[in-house]
Amino acid sequence: MRSPTSKQHEEYTVRRIAEQYSADGYLVITEPGPNDLPEALKDFQVDLVARRGTETVIVEVKKSSVDKRDPRLVALAQKISEIPNIRLDLVSTAATPKSDNKSLSSSALTARVTEANRLRQLRSKEASIMLLWSATEGTLRLLAEMAHISATTHNPSVLIKNMYSQGVIDRRQYEVLSRAVRYRNAAAHAYELGEIDEGFLERWSSLTLDLLTRVEDA
């Protein structure tokens, strides 16, 4: 059986990302032409355009290590910053570069999940959610490293899309993690959390532990 070519792999990656934006309620255009782009962006070639209501997302999928100071990316980002209701999502599939920061071990991450659950039982919901998310994000970074996927983004939603697009997590796991990001964002940015779905927090916690077993078994 022949291995997929680089071009086939790139097309598969873009297709998976397009499917996920569609699942999030966006109308997605792959290989958009000039007529699919805002007037200020007609001279740019981009991978995807996703629209939902008044929001437009320009999605660039990087298939190899790319310097973010690349003149084309810089020019694209600059143009996008000048247009209302539009943003740039940069989804990278490059290998994770070395960092001075050392990731926590799987055992340390498991301990964080345990402590987050303890805090939840004590009704310290914001602290519980933030600690659980830190364990989840650390787990995703370890899995990304194993799969040679970049995990350097500071945007949790983009990190999860990277993992899903490369087949590291499945659709059900993606949906749980996407909902977890919303809890994380509310807690991190001092928004009212409202009534907490305890059943969901259990599923989120269990998913993180399940993903950690993949790290331990590798």
BELJO-V30117 format. One record per run of one state. SS is the DSSP state (2 for helix, 1 for strand, 0 for the rest). FROM is the first residue (numbers start at 1). LEN is the number of residues. If there is no record, write none. Layout:
ss=SS from=FROM len=LEN
ss=SS from=FROM len=LEN
This chain:
ss=0 from=1 len=5
ss=2 from=6 len=18
ss=0 from=24 len=3
ss=1 from=27 len=4
ss=0 from=31 len=3
ss=2 from=34 len=3
ss=0 from=37 len=2
ss=2 from=39 len=3
ss=0 from=42 len=6
ss=1 from=48 len=5
ss=0 from=53 len=2
ss=1 from=55 len=8
ss=0 from=63 len=8
ss=2 from=71 len=11
ss=0 from=82 len=4
ss=1 from=86 len=7
ss=0 from=93 len=13
ss=2 from=106 len=16
ss=0 from=122 len=3
ss=2 from=125 len=22
ss=0 from=147 len=9
ss=2 from=156 len=10
ss=0 from=166 len=5
ss=2 from=171 len=18
ss=0 from=189 len=9
ss=2 from=198 len=20
ss=0 from=218 len=1
